[in-house]
Amino acid sequence: MRDIREVIREEPLVRGRLLRLLAEGPLSVPELSQHAGLPAEEVMVWLMGMRRYGFVAETDQDGEGHYRYAAVRAP
């Protein structure tokens, strides 16, 4: 994984991208990673920040036990 400071610096740009994907329906971290073409570790960092500030919320779990996240606020 890249340096966490580098990852966080890109958060405002990536947040909109992830929220647009989540607007189509709930996705898990692996699914978001695949659709966005980003490493799962970085997607998790961004999701936890977006969760903390009310942009996303957990909805359910996929068949592999991963939580799915849905957009709560628009980008």
C-alpha positions as CSV (number, residue, x, y, z in Angstrom):
1,M,0.0,0.0,0.0
2,R,1.1,3.5,-0.7
3,D,2.0,5.9,2.1
4,I,-1.2,6.7,3.9
5,R,-0.7,10.5,3.5
6,E,-0.6,10.1,-0.2
7,V,-3.8,8.0,-0.1
8,I,-5.6,10.6,2.1
9,R,-4.5,13.5,-0.1
10,E,-6.5,11.9,-3.0
11,E,-9.6,11.3,-0.9
12,P,-11.7,14.3,-2.2
13,L,-11.3,13.1,-5.8
14,V,-11.9,9.5,-5.1
15,R,-14.8,10.1,-2.7
16,G,-17.0,11.3,-5.6
17,R,-15.9,8.4,-7.8
18,L,-16.8,5.9,-5.1
19,L,-20.1,7.6,-4.2
20,R,-21.2,7.5,-7.9
21,L,-20.5,3.8,-7.9
22,L,-22.5,3.3,-4.7
23,A,-25.4,5.4,-6.0
24,E,-26.1,2.5,-8.4
25,G,-26.5,0.1,-5.4
26,P,-24.6,-1.3,-2.4
27,L,-21.2,-2.8,-2.9
28,S,-18.6,-4.5,-0.8
29,V,-15.0,-3.4,-0.5
30,P,-13.8,-6.1,-3.0
31,E,-16.6,-5.1,-5.4
32,L,-15.8,-1.4,-5.2
33,S,-12.1,-2.1,-5.6
34,Q,-12.8,-4.0,-8.8
35,H,-15.3,-1.5,-10.3
36,A,-13.1,1.5,-9.4
37,G,-9.8,-0.2,-10.4
38,L,-8.3,0.7,-7.0
39,P,-6.5,-1.4,-4.4
40,A,-8.9,-2.8,-1.8
41,E,-6.7,-1.5,1.1
42,E,-7.1,2.0,-0.2
43,V,-10.8,1.6,-0.8
44,M,-11.2,0.5,2.8
45,V,-9.4,3.7,4.0
46,W,-11.7,5.9,2.0
47,L,-14.8,4.0,3.0
48,M,-14.0,4.3,6.7
49,G,-13.6,8.0,6.4
50,M,-16.8,8.4,4.4
51,R,-18.6,6.2,6.9
52,R,-17.4,8.3,9.8
53,Y,-18.7,11.5,8.2
54,G,-22.0,10.1,7.1
55,F,-21.4,9.7,3.3
56,V,-22.0,5.9,3.4
57,A,-23.5,3.3,5.7
58,E,-23.4,-0.5,5.9
59,T,-26.4,-2.2,4.5
60,D,-25.9,-6.0,4.6
61,Q,-23.3,-8.7,3.8
62,D,-22.5,-10.4,0.6
63,G,-22.2,-14.2,0.3
64,E,-18.5,-14.0,1.5
65,G,-19.3,-12.1,4.7
66,H,-18.1,-8.7,3.4
67,Y,-20.3,-5.7,4.4
68,R,-21.9,-3.8,1.6
69,Y,-21.9,-0.1,1.7
70,A,-24.5,2.3,0.3
71,A,-24.3,6.0,-0.5
72,V,-26.2,8.1,2.1
73,R,-25.1,11.6,0.9
74,A,-24.4,12.8,-2.6
75,P,-20.8,13.7,-3.5
